[in-house]
Amino acid sequence: QSVLTQPPSVSGAPGQRVTISCTGTSSNIGAGHDVHWLQLLPGTAPRRLIYNNKNRASGVPDRFSGSKSGTSASLAITGLQAEDEGDYYCQSYDSSLNAYVFGTGTKVTVL
Amino acid sequence: QVQLQESGPGLVKPSGTLSLTCAVSGGSINSDDWWSWVRQSPGKGLEWIGQIFHSGITNYNPSLSSRVIISVDKFKNQFSLKFSSVTAADTAVYYCARQQSGTTSLDYWGRGTLVTVSS
């Protein structure tokens, strides 16, 4: 079940900046649980981009950055590139559900 | 670098049991990490199924727990998923992943395997 809400899609021209929001509740993000971000590209294994709200995973360019405040988190991509096209998901833990939870997913399109 | 590879039948009959294995290479399943299963139904988002520690301790998604068993084989460095009483709604790409010790983050993932439930 997707209990974290993301916009279905975002788009931008090459070089532009886009942001993806991830909205939760007081039992997940608002409870202080960390937020992580994943990139899914067709035919490849999901790739971790950001962990513990703002830390870039190994090998991830600094064009990707994460933040968290209250019951929400955000992923920003600056200097958008064609290779960034794909699906992005946030992930956290929910204390009420006793389960790891994911966002609804956002498709990033490079115009 | 840790690598994970899912394997198992791509087609399961309704009411049957889905069985998948995740082989871990480049790292030991005896580490302090947890090992998870996640699925993605066609056109839908990701859903966490459950996880296991090398000692055999498991945690399951309460919404699925009545049908799920995750086990570990330390000698083969792999872990497995059994999902019973499947229906068409269980058709999905199934991923195995590692949950990094000390965090709730899933850091290494397999490429996933599509399992279709159909007669």
gemmi code that builds the backbone of each chain (N, CA, C; Angstrom):
import gemmi

chains = {
    "A": [
        ("GLN", (0.847, -1.195, 0.000), (0.000, 0.000, 0.000), (0.887, 1.251, 0.000)),
        ("SER", (0.534, 2.229, -0.844), (1.305, 3.457, -0.930), (0.689, 4.478, 0.016)),
        ("VAL", (1.381, 4.731, 1.120), (0.837, 5.690, 2.082), (1.548, 7.021, 2.011)),
        ("LEU", (2.570, 7.098, 1.179), (3.285, 8.345, 0.959), (2.864, 8.878, -0.405)),
        ("THR", (2.480, 10.151, -0.448), (1.930, 10.726, -1.672), (2.959, 11.534, -2.443)),
        ("GLN", (3.081, 11.223, -3.724), (3.974, 11.945, -4.627), (3.174, 12.439, -5.829)),
        ("PRO", (3.653, 13.480, -6.505), (2.987, 13.894, -7.752), (3.207, 12.817, -8.807)),
        ("PRO", (2.188, 12.542, -9.637), (2.334, 11.476, -10.644), (3.464, 11.735, -11.636)),
        ("SER", (3.683, 12.998, -11.969), (4.709, 13.301, -12.961), (5.258, 14.705, -12.759)),
        ("VAL", (6.511, 14.876, -13.167), (7.149, 16.182, -13.251), (7.968, 16.167, -14.535)),
        ("SER", (8.189, 17.336, -15.086), (8.977, 17.409, -16.312), (9.785, 18.696, -16.334)),
        ("GLY", (10.832, 18.676, -17.135), (11.670, 19.845, -17.277), (12.588, 19.708, -18.465)),
        ("ALA", (13.070, 20.832, -18.929), (14.018, 20.831, -20.044), (15.401, 20.466, -19.524)),
        ("PRO", (16.264, 19.996, -20.412), (17.635, 19.713, -19.993), (18.268, 20.926, -19.326)),
        ("GLY", (18.933, 20.695, -18.194), (19.587, 21.771, -17.478), (18.723, 22.418, -16.406)),
        ("GLN", (17.415, 22.172, -16.457), (16.525, 22.783, -15.478), (16.531, 22.014, -14.160)),
        ("ARG", (15.845, 22.602, -13.182), (15.710, 21.997, -11.865), (14.269, 21.529, -11.655)),
        ("VAL", (14.127, 20.296, -11.163), (12.810, 19.797, -10.808), (12.848, 19.293, -9.376)),
        ("THR", (11.678, 19.328, -8.736), (11.581, 18.791, -7.392), (10.400, 17.824, -7.314)),
        ("ILE", (10.571, 16.804, -6.484), (9.537, 15.807, -6.262), (9.212, 15.798, -4.773)),
        ("SER", (7.959, 15.990, -4.450), (7.552, 15.993, -3.054), (7.070, 14.608, -2.621)),
        ("CYS", (7.164, 14.369, -1.339), (6.740, 13.096, -0.744), (6.031, 13.461, 0.565)),
        ("THR", (4.722, 13.316, 0.579), (3.940, 13.742, 1.733), (3.445, 12.545, 2.530)),
        ("GLY", (3.742, 12.551, 3.814), (3.348, 11.453, 4.685), (2.433, 11.914, 5.800)),
        ("THR", (2.500, 11.203, 6.915), (1.639, 11.500, 8.057), (2.445, 11.413, 9.357)),
        ("SER", (1.744, 11.582, 10.449), (2.393, 11.566, 11.756), (2.852, 10.168, 12.174)),
        ("SER", (2.511, 9.149, 11.415), (2.952, 7.801, 11.772), (4.154, 7.341, 10.935)),
        ("ASN", (4.559, 8.137, 9.981), (5.739, 7.761, 9.186), (6.745, 8.917, 9.170)),
        ("ILE", (6.703, 9.759, 8.174), (7.684, 10.840, 8.105), (7.576, 11.753, 9.319)),
        ("GLY", (6.357, 12.084, 9.685), (6.135, 12.982, 10.826), (6.534, 12.383, 12.163)),
        ("ALA", (6.683, 11.073, 12.208), (7.109, 10.395, 13.431), (8.631, 10.387, 13.565)),
        ("GLY", (9.285, 10.948, 12.574), (10.732, 11.028, 12.638), (11.460, 9.944, 11.875)),
        ("HIS", (10.717, 9.095, 11.193), (11.373, 8.030, 10.416), (12.062, 8.626, 9.192)),
        ("ASP", (13.225, 8.102, 8.896), (14.003, 8.616, 7.782), (13.320, 8.354, 6.445)),
        ("VAL", (13.639, 9.212, 5.480), (13.121, 9.089, 4.123), (14.279, 8.792, 3.174)),
        ("HIS", (14.031, 7.869, 2.268), (15.036, 7.483, 1.282), (14.412, 7.604, -0.107)),
        ("TRP", (15.251, 7.759, -1.125), (14.758, 7.939, -2.486), (15.395, 6.916, -3.425)),
        ("LEU", (14.557, 6.366, -4.281), (14.977, 5.353, -5.236), (14.677, 5.811, -6.654)),
        ("GLN", (15.520, 5.369, -7.597), (15.303, 5.607, -9.017), (15.070, 4.262, -9.696)),
        ("LEU", (13.992, 4.169, -10.452), (13.710, 2.954, -11.211), (13.754, 3.265, -12.692)),
        ("LEU", (14.665, 2.617, -13.389), (14.774, 2.742, -14.837), (14.431, 1.392, -15.450)),
        ("PRO", (13.760, 1.393, -16.602), (13.338, 0.121, -17.227), (14.504, -0.848, -17.432)),
        ("GLY", (14.283, -2.079, -17.004), (15.274, -3.116, -17.258), (16.477, -3.116, -16.347)),
        ("THR", (16.470, -2.260, -15.344), (17.608, -2.210, -14.427), (17.134, -2.376, -12.993)),
        ("ALA", (18.053, -2.721, -12.115), (17.714, -2.821, -10.704), (17.431, -1.437, -10.134)),
        ("PRO", (16.466, -1.330, -9.236), (16.253, -0.043, -8.562), (17.558, 0.453, -7.954)),
        ("ARG", (17.738, 1.758, -7.991), (18.976, 2.371, -7.530), (18.667, 3.321, -6.382)),
        ("ARG", (19.404, 3.170, -5.292), (19.222, 4.104, -4.186), (19.946, 5.405, -4.507)),
        ("LEU", (19.237, 6.525, -4.396), (19.826, 7.831, -4.658), (20.187, 8.552, -3.354)),
        ("ILE", (19.208, 8.637, -2.474), (19.350, 9.386, -1.229), (18.933, 8.486, -0.069)),
        ("TYR", (19.687, 8.505, 1.018), (19.286, 7.768, 2.214), (19.351, 8.678, 3.430)),
        ("ASN", (18.569, 8.315, 4.436), (18.501, 9.121, 5.663), (18.280, 10.595, 5.356)),
        ("ASN", (17.288, 10.844, 4.536), (16.768, 12.186, 4.232), (17.618, 13.010, 3.271)),
        ("LYS", (18.936, 12.998, 3.444), (19.737, 13.952, 2.682), (21.095, 13.434, 2.234)),
        ("ASN", (21.402, 12.185, 2.542), (22.721, 11.651, 2.192), (22.707, 10.994, 0.813)),
        ("ARG", (23.632, 11.428, -0.049), (23.717, 10.813, -1.371), (24.390, 9.463, -1.283)),
        ("ALA", (23.814, 8.494, -1.986), (24.421, 7.167, -2.023), (25.700, 7.217, -2.860)),
        ("SER", (26.529, 6.214, -2.687), (27.792, 6.141, -3.390), (27.591, 6.216, -4.901)),
        ("GLY", (28.333, 7.087, -5.547), (28.288, 7.203, -7.002), (27.173, 8.087, -7.539)),
        ("VAL", (26.336, 8.605, -6.679), (25.231, 9.466, -7.119), (25.745, 10.895, -7.282)),
        ("PRO", (25.544, 11.497, -8.454), (26.055, 12.863, -8.663), (25.386, 13.870, -7.741)),
        ("ASP", (26.107, 14.962, -7.482), (25.593, 15.952, -6.544), (24.456, 16.784, -7.135)),
        ("ARG", (24.017, 16.427, -8.340), (22.819, 17.063, -8.905), (21.565, 16.631, -8.146)),
        ("PHE", (21.681, 15.510, -7.428), (20.563, 14.992, -6.660), (20.722, 15.395, -5.194)),
        ("SER", (19.643, 15.926, -4.604), (19.700, 16.293, -3.198), (18.350, 16.030, -2.552)),
        ("GLY", (18.402, 15.725, -1.255), (17.176, 15.425, -0.533), (17.036, 16.285, 0.706)),
        ("SER", (15.779, 16.495, 1.110), (15.502, 17.242, 2.327), (14.230, 16.704, 2.959)),
        ("LYS", (14.065, 17.047, 4.235), (12.881, 16.579, 4.974), (12.473, 17.647, 5.975)),
        ("SER", (11.147, 17.849, 6.094), (10.635, 18.806, 7.061), (9.224, 18.402, 7.452)),
        ("GLY", (9.005, 18.266, 8.747), (7.670, 17.902, 9.219), (7.220, 16.555, 8.696)),
        ("THR", (6.088, 16.541, 8.012), (5.542, 15.296, 7.474), (5.848, 15.126, 5.985)),
        ("SER", (6.797, 15.890, 5.472), (7.113, 15.812, 4.045), (8.611, 15.743, 3.788)),
        ("ALA", (8.941, 15.286, 2.594), (10.324, 15.260, 2.135), (10.334, 15.652, 0.661)),
        ("SER", (11.513, 16.002, 0.164), (11.637, 16.387, -1.235), (12.923, 15.869, -1.827)),
        ("LEU", (12.865, 15.574, -3.108), (14.038, 15.240, -3.896), (14.171, 16.305, -4.974)),
        ("ALA", (15.340, 16.896, -5.084), (15.593, 17.887, -6.114), (16.630, 17.350, -7.092)),
        ("ILE", (16.374, 17.593, -8.358), (17.338, 17.253, -9.406), (17.675, 18.547, -10.131)),
        ("THR", (18.916, 18.958, -10.048), (19.351, 20.166, -10.760), (20.146, 19.749, -11.996)),
        ("GLY", (20.201, 20.645, -12.982), (20.920, 20.306, -14.207), (20.373, 19.030, -14.827)),
        ("LEU", (19.062, 18.998, -15.017), (18.365, 17.802, -15.505), (19.019, 17.271, -16.782)),
        ("GLN", (19.200, 15.949, -16.844), (19.796, 15.304, -18.015), (18.852, 14.226, -18.548)),
        ("ALA", (19.022, 13.906, -19.821), (18.160, 12.911, -20.464), (18.191, 11.577, -19.721)),
        ("GLU", (19.331, 11.240, -19.169), (19.478, 9.965, -18.461), (18.705, 9.933, -17.147)),
        ("ASP", (18.166, 11.075, -16.727), (17.405, 11.121, -15.482), (15.950, 10.694, -15.680)),
        ("GLU", (15.547, 10.490, -16.922), (14.174, 10.052, -17.180), (13.920, 8.694, -16.552)),
        ("GLY", (12.853, 8.630, -15.755), (12.521, 7.363, -15.113), (11.522, 7.602, -13.996)),
        ("ASP", (11.343, 6.594, -13.172), (10.403, 6.678, -12.060), (11.165, 6.823, -10.745)),
        ("TYR", (10.649, 7.666, -9.867), (11.289, 7.946, -8.598), (10.309, 7.673, -7.456)),
        ("TYR", (10.818, 7.004, -6.428), (9.986, 6.647, -5.278), (10.656, 7.065, -3.979)),
        ("CYS", (9.853, 7.581, -3.070), (10.341, 7.794, -1.712), (9.992, 6.555, -0.887)),
        ("GLN", (10.709, 6.378, 0.213), (10.517, 5.197, 1.066), (10.765, 5.574, 2.523)),
        ("SER", (9.939, 5.039, 3.410), (10.115, 5.306, 4.840), (9.558, 4.119, 5.626)),
        ("TYR", (9.327, 4.328, 6.910), (8.753, 3.296, 7.761), (7.521, 3.876, 8.447)),
        ("ASP", (6.484, 3.050, 8.600), (5.264, 3.506, 9.239), (5.042, 2.752, 10.551)),
        ("SER", (4.996, 3.513, 11.649), (4.857, 2.898, 12.972), (3.479, 2.299, 13.210)),
        ("SER", (2.461, 2.856, 12.608), (1.101, 2.333, 12.794), (0.894, 1.049, 12.006)),
        ("LEU", (1.442, 1.012, 10.813), (1.302, -0.166, 9.957), (2.346, -1.235, 10.277)),
        ("ASN", (3.404, -0.838, 11.007), (4.533, -1.746, 11.258), (5.060, -2.306, 9.940)),
        ("ALA", (5.271, -1.418, 9.011), (5.725, -1.840, 7.684), (6.537, -0.740, 7.032)),
        ("TYR", (7.428, -1.173, 6.166), (8.147, -0.209, 5.337), (7.179, 0.230, 4.243)),
        ("VAL", (7.159, 1.510, 3.949), (6.193, 2.052, 2.996), (6.891, 2.849, 1.908)),
        ("PHE", (6.229, 2.907, 0.753), (6.768, 3.623, -0.387), (5.804, 4.715, -0.826)),
        ("GLY", (6.346, 5.640, -1.588), (5.505, 6.654, -2.192), (4.755, 6.109, -3.388)),
        ("THR", (3.874, 6.932, -3.913), (3.057, 6.542, -5.069), (3.842, 6.564, -6.369)),
        ("GLY", (5.032, 7.159, -6.335), (5.890, 7.180, -7.511), (5.678, 8.411, -8.385)),
        ("THR", (6.768, 8.907, -8.941), (6.728, 10.079, -9.831), (7.527, 9.779, -11.087)),
        ("LYS", (6.911, 10.025, -12.221), (7.615, 9.844, -13.494), (8.261, 11.163, -13.887)),
        ("VAL", (9.556, 11.139, -14.078), (10.298, 12.322, -14.508), (10.518, 12.247, -16.014)),
        ("THR", (10.098, 13.309, -16.698), (10.260, 13.392, -18.147), (11.163, 14.572, -18.484)),
        ("VAL", (12.155, 14.315, -19.313), (13.041, 15.381, -19.773), (12.557, 15.812, -21.156)),
        ("LEU", (12.140, 17.050, -21.249), (11.512, 17.553, -22.480), (12.504, 17.728, -23.616)),
    ],
    "B": [
        ("GLN", (31.209, -5.329, -4.456), (29.865, -4.764, -4.443), (28.844, -5.889, -4.317)),
        ("VAL", (27.878, -5.687, -3.460), (26.843, -6.691, -3.244), (25.935, -6.767, -4.473)),
        ("GLN", (25.647, -7.992, -4.890), (24.714, -8.205, -5.994), (23.657, -9.212, -5.568)),
        ("LEU", (22.425, -8.984, -6.009), (21.327, -9.883, -5.702), (20.662, -10.327, -6.995)),
        ("GLN", (20.267, -11.597, -7.036), (19.659, -12.145, -8.238), (18.463, -13.008, -7.867)),
        ("GLU", (17.287, -12.602, -8.350), (16.076, -13.376, -8.098), (15.949, -14.511, -9.103)),
        ("SER", (15.353, -15.612, -8.664), (15.086, -16.725, -9.587), (13.838, -17.459, -9.127)),
        ("GLY", (13.172, -18.084, -10.096), (11.975, -18.847, -9.792), (11.030, -18.873, -10.972)),
        ("PRO", (9.957, -19.646, -10.866), (8.993, -19.745, -11.972), (8.356, -18.412, -12.313)),
        ("GLY", (8.157, -18.182, -13.593), (7.528, -16.942, -14.031), (6.017, -17.048, -14.128)),
        ("LEU", (5.499, -18.263, -13.960), (4.063, -18.473, -14.081), (3.593, -19.380, -12.942)),
        ("VAL", (2.570, -18.934, -12.245), (2.013, -19.705, -11.138), (0.493, -19.766, -11.318)),
        ("LYS", (-0.081, -20.918, -11.026), (-1.529, -21.062, -11.177), (-2.279, -20.438, -9.989)),
        ("PRO", (-3.455, -19.912, -10.230), (-4.277, -19.373, -9.123), (-4.472, -20.418, -8.043)),
        ("SER", (-4.427, -19.944, -6.801), (-4.528, -20.747, -5.578), (-3.238, -21.509, -5.274)),
        ("GLY", (-2.263, -21.410, -6.160), (-0.986, -22.074, -5.927), (-0.067, -21.249, -5.043)),
        ("THR", (1.190, -21.712, -4.935), (2.199, -21.038, -4.122), (3.325, -20.512, -4.998)),
        ("LEU", (3.609, -19.245, -4.816), (4.700, -18.586, -5.528), (5.975, -18.803, -4.713)),
        ("SER", (7.020, -19.280, -5.375), (8.291, -19.524, -4.675), (9.430, -18.861, -5.430)),
        ("LEU", (10.170, -18.016, -4.752), (11.314, -17.317, -5.350), (12.517, -17.410, -4.426)),
        ("THR", (13.688, -17.353, -5.040), (14.942, -17.365, -4.293), (15.771, -16.169, -4.704)),
        ("CYS", (16.505, -15.610, -3.754), (17.405, -14.489, -4.019), (18.816, -14.906, -3.639)),
        ("ALA", (19.688, -15.004, -4.637), (21.080, -15.350, -4.398), (21.891, -14.078, -4.155)),
        ("VAL", (22.663, -14.083, -3.083), (23.482, -12.925, -2.714), (24.944, -13.214, -3.047)),
        ("SER", (25.585, -12.288, -3.745), (27.004, -12.414, -4.043), (27.711, -11.109, -3.724)),
        ("GLY", (29.018, -11.196, -3.493), (29.769, -10.001, -3.155), (29.597, -9.570, -1.717)),
        ("GLY", (28.922, -10.355, -0.931), (28.686, -10.044, 0.475), (28.114, -11.258, 1.173)),
        ("SER", (28.120, -11.240, 2.497), (27.615, -12.384, 3.260), (26.232, -12.108, 3.824)),
        ("ILE", (25.389, -13.123, 3.719), (24.057, -13.006, 4.287), (24.133, -13.054, 5.808)),
        ("ASN", (25.284, -13.404, 6.345), (25.496, -13.446, 7.791), (25.888, -12.082, 8.365)),
        ("SER", (25.827, -11.057, 7.556), (26.167, -9.709, 8.021), (25.063, -9.173, 8.940)),
        ("ASP", (25.227, -7.941, 9.378), (24.237, -7.311, 10.260), (23.069, -6.675, 9.494)),
        ("ASP", (23.007, -6.952, 8.201), (21.937, -6.384, 7.387), (20.704, -7.276, 7.405)),
        ("TRP", (19.572, -6.675, 6.991), (18.342, -7.440, 6.814), (18.117, -7.633, 5.313)),
        ("TRP", (17.365, -8.660, 4.975), (17.146, -9.024, 3.580), (15.647, -9.031, 3.295)),
        ("SER", (15.261, -8.248, 2.272), (13.838, -7.965, 2.049), (13.320, -8.448, 0.701)),
        ("TRP", (12.005, -8.573, 0.643), (11.279, -8.785, -0.607), (10.312, -7.621, -0.795)),
        ("VAL", (10.271, -7.117, -2.038), (9.393, -6.006, -2.412), (8.763, -6.382, -3.750)),
        ("ARG", (7.538, -5.951, -3.986), (6.937, -6.235, -5.275), (6.304, -4.992, -5.880)),
        ("GLN", (6.113, -5.046, -7.198), (5.474, -3.958, -7.924), (4.495, -4.548, -8.913)),
        ("SER", (3.213, -4.367, -8.643), (2.180, -4.850, -9.555), (2.147, -3.966, -10.794)),
        ("PRO", (1.694, -4.515, -11.925), (1.687, -3.745, -13.174), (0.971, -2.408, -13.027)),
        ("GLY", (1.660, -1.353, -13.395), (1.064, -0.028, -13.354), (0.879, 0.542, -11.959)),
        ("LYS", (1.424, -0.146, -10.947), (1.241, 0.321, -9.575), (2.587, 0.580, -8.908)),
        ("GLY", (2.508, 0.967, -7.646), (3.724, 1.312, -6.922), (4.362, 0.116, -6.240)),
        ("LEU", (5.369, 0.408, -5.441), (6.117, -0.619, -4.738), (5.432, -1.000, -3.431)),
        ("GLU", (5.537, -2.267, -3.073), (4.925, -2.774, -1.831), (5.929, -3.674, -1.126)),
        ("TRP", (6.227, -3.359, 0.118), (7.136, -4.170, 0.922), (6.422, -5.418, 1.395)),
        ("ILE", (7.065, -6.575, 1.206), (6.458, -7.852, 1.578), (6.940, -8.318, 2.955)),
        ("GLY", (8.240, -8.245, 3.157), (8.778, -8.696, 4.439), (10.288, -8.760, 4.389)),
        ("GLN", (10.888, -9.160, 5.510), (12.343, -9.190, 5.621), (12.777, -10.295, 6.572)),
        ("ILE", (14.083, -10.655, 6.458), (14.623, -11.688, 7.331), (16.049, -11.333, 7.714)),
        ("PHE", (16.443, -11.714, 8.918), (17.810, -11.581, 9.408), (18.455, -12.955, 9.310)),
        ("HIS", (19.777, -13.008, 9.289), (20.439, -14.296, 9.080), (20.112, -15.306, 10.175)),
        ("SER", (19.681, -14.815, 11.352), (19.328, -15.723, 12.448), (17.982, -16.391, 12.217)),
        ("GLY", (17.234, -15.878, 11.234), (15.921, -16.422, 10.951), (14.771, -15.558, 11.433)),
        ("ILE", (15.092, -14.489, 12.137), (14.044, -13.567, 12.589), (13.409, -12.890, 11.379)),
        ("THR", (12.086, -12.846, 11.365), (11.373, -12.256, 10.235), (10.418, -11.147, 10.679)),
        ("ASN", (10.163, -10.238, 9.758), (9.117, -9.231, 9.911), (8.331, -9.217, 8.606)),
        ("TYR", (7.017, -9.228, 8.710), (6.181, -9.260, 7.510), (5.246, -8.054, 7.473)),
        ("ASN", (4.877, -7.662, 6.250), (3.832, -6.665, 6.074), (2.534, -7.277, 6.621)),
        ("PRO", (1.930, -6.646, 7.612), (0.713, -7.233, 8.212), (-0.381, -7.519, 7.188)),
        ("SER", (-0.430, -6.747, 6.119), (-1.486, -6.942, 5.123), (-1.264, -8.207, 4.293)),
        ("LEU", (-0.073, -8.768, 4.363), (0.259, -9.954, 3.570), (0.699, -11.144, 4.423)),
        ("SER", (0.897, -10.920, 5.692), (1.582, -11.899, 6.548), (0.935, -13.278, 6.593)),
        ("SER", (-0.368, -13.345, 6.415), (-1.035, -14.655, 6.513), (-0.663, -15.577, 5.358)),
        ("ARG", (-0.071, -15.029, 4.312), (0.241, -15.836, 3.125), (1.731, -15.922, 2.823)),
        ("VAL", (2.566, -15.293, 3.647), (3.988, -15.164, 3.323), (4.881, -15.914, 4.309)),
        ("ILE", (5.888, -16.562, 3.760), (6.967, -17.132, 4.569), (8.283, -16.779, 3.888)),
        ("ILE", (9.184, -16.165, 4.646), (10.532, -15.876, 4.152), (11.511, -16.705, 4.958)),
        ("SER", (12.438, -17.338, 4.283), (13.419, -18.184, 4.949), (14.818, -17.848, 4.433)),
        ("VAL", (15.832, -18.309, 5.164), (17.221, -18.019, 4.798), (18.026, -19.319, 4.776)),
        ("ASP", (18.961, -19.401, 3.840), (19.893, -20.525, 3.744), (21.300, -19.940, 3.815)),
        ("LYS", (21.879, -19.960, 5.016), (23.182, -19.317, 5.210), (24.292, -20.026, 4.442)),
        ("PHE", (24.159, -21.301, 4.255), (25.216, -22.059, 3.575), (25.257, -21.744, 2.088)),
        ("LYS", (24.079, -21.489, 1.515), (24.022, -21.132, 0.096), (24.052, -19.621, -0.120)),
        ("ASN", (24.085, -18.872, 0.964), (24.083, -17.402, 0.893), (22.887, -16.887, 0.090)),
        ("GLN", (21.719, -17.354, 0.456), (20.516, -16.951, -0.250), (19.319, -16.924, 0.688)),
        ("PHE", (18.265, -16.256, 0.268), (17.033, -16.274, 1.045), (15.866, -16.444, 0.085)),
        ("SER", (14.733, -16.851, 0.608), (13.626, -17.264, -0.246), (12.293, -16.688, 0.214)),
        ("LEU", (11.366, -16.674, -0.731), (10.006, -16.193, -0.486), (9.025, -17.267, -0.915)),
        ("LYS", (8.059, -17.549, -0.047), (6.935, -18.391, -0.425), (5.658, -17.606, -0.150)),
        ("PHE", (4.800, -17.541, -1.163), (3.586, -16.734, -1.118), (2.441, -17.657, -1.526)),
        ("SER", (1.557, -17.961, -0.599), (0.540, -18.969, -0.847), (-0.788, -18.368, -1.294)),
        ("SER", (-1.653, -19.231, -1.781), (-3.030, -18.868, -2.183), (-3.041, -17.649, -3.099)),
        ("VAL", (-2.203, -17.683, -4.121), (-2.074, -16.508, -4.990), (-3.286, -16.352, -5.908)),
        ("THR", (-3.531, -15.097, -6.271), (-4.578, -14.752, -7.241), (-3.940, -13.846, -8.296)),
        ("ALA", (-4.728, -13.457, -9.272), (-4.224, -12.585, -10.326), (-3.685, -11.278, -9.750)),
        ("ALA", (-4.205, -10.869, -8.611), (-3.756, -9.621, -7.982), (-2.317, -9.715, -7.484)),
        ("ASP", (-1.789, -10.924, -7.392), (-0.402, -11.112, -6.960), (0.570, -11.101, -8.132)),
        ("THR", (0.072, -10.931, -9.347), (0.949, -10.768, -10.508), (1.760, -9.491, -10.328)),
        ("ALA", (3.077, -9.611, -10.392), (3.925, -8.462, -10.102), (5.372, -8.772, -10.459)),
        ("VAL", (6.183, -7.729, -10.492), (7.633, -7.911, -10.509), (8.069, -7.999, -9.049)),
        ("TYR", (8.760, -9.067, -8.709), (9.219, -9.288, -7.346), (10.712, -8.980, -7.267)),
        ("TYR", (11.066, -8.122, -6.319), (12.450, -7.722, -6.105), (12.939, -8.240, -4.761)),
        ("CYS", (14.217, -8.605, -4.710), (14.846, -8.804, -3.411), (15.818, -7.640, -3.196)),
        ("ALA", (16.024, -7.294, -1.939), (16.846, -6.129, -1.628), (17.496, -6.293, -0.267)),
        ("ARG", (18.571, -5.554, -0.067), (19.241, -5.555, 1.226), (18.894, -4.290, 1.971)),
        ("GLN", (18.537, -4.435, 3.251), (18.338, -3.261, 4.091), (19.620, -3.023, 4.867)),
        ("GLN", (20.241, -1.909, 4.601), (21.513, -1.578, 5.210), (21.402, -1.523, 6.728)),
        ("SER", (22.359, -2.157, 7.405), (22.384, -2.172, 8.860), (22.372, -0.761, 9.424)),
        ("GLY", (21.560, -0.527, 10.432), (21.522, 0.764, 11.099), (20.621, 1.792, 10.448)),
        ("THR", (20.017, 1.438, 9.330), (19.085, 2.351, 8.667), (17.837, 1.586, 8.227)),
        ("THR", (16.866, 2.327, 7.731), (15.683, 1.686, 7.145), (15.775, 1.706, 5.622)),
        ("SER", (16.959, 2.000, 5.117), (17.172, 2.154, 3.682), (17.505, 0.840, 2.993)),
        ("LEU", (16.887, 0.624, 1.848), (17.185, -0.539, 1.011), (18.244, -0.113, 0.010)),
        ("ASP", (19.476, -0.600, 0.185), (20.571, -0.054, -0.604), (20.928, -0.858, -1.845)),
        ("TYR", (20.840, -2.158, -1.781), (21.136, -2.969, -2.959), (19.894, -3.767, -3.346)),
        ("TRP", (19.619, -3.810, -4.650), (18.433, -4.459, -5.171), (18.800, -5.419, -6.293)),
        ("GLY", (17.965, -6.449, -6.459), (18.055, -7.268, -7.648), (17.306, -6.594, -8.787)),
        ("ARG", (17.438, -7.157, -9.995), (16.761, -6.582, -11.150), (15.278, -6.863, -11.157)),
        ("GLY", (14.858, -7.831, -10.346), (13.446, -8.175, -10.287), (13.085, -9.295, -11.250)),
        ("THR", (12.048, -10.024, -10.913), (11.559, -11.086, -11.778), (10.037, -11.005, -11.842)),
        ("LEU", (9.513, -11.091, -13.059), (8.062, -11.004, -13.245), (7.426, -12.361, -12.961)),
        ("VAL", (6.445, -12.350, -12.080), (5.673, -13.558, -11.810), (4.227, -13.284, -12.197)),
        ("THR", (3.712, -14.097, -13.067), (2.332, -13.964, -13.533), (1.488, -15.080, -12.934)),
        ("VAL", (0.350, -14.711, -12.366), (-0.582, -15.705, -11.829), (-1.704, -15.888, -12.845)),
        ("SER", (-1.728, -17.065, -13.445), (-2.719, -17.331, -14.482), (-2.863, -18.834, -14.670)),
        ("SER", (-4.039, -19.241, -15.072), (-4.255, -20.666, -15.342), (-3.909, -21.008, -16.795)),
    ],
}
model = gemmi.Model(1)
for chain_id, residues in chains.items():
    chain = gemmi.Chain(chain_id)
    for i, (resn, *xyz) in enumerate(residues, 1):
        res = gemmi.Residue()
        res.name, res.seqid = resn, gemmi.SeqId(i, " ")
        for name, pos in zip(("N", "CA", "C"), xyz):
            atom = gemmi.Atom()
            atom.name, atom.element = name, gemmi.Element(name[0])
            atom.pos, atom.b_iso = gemmi.Position(*pos), 0.0
            res.add_atom(atom)
        chain.add_residue(res)
    model.add_chain(chain)
structure = gemmi.Structure()
structure.add_model(model)
structure.setup_entities()
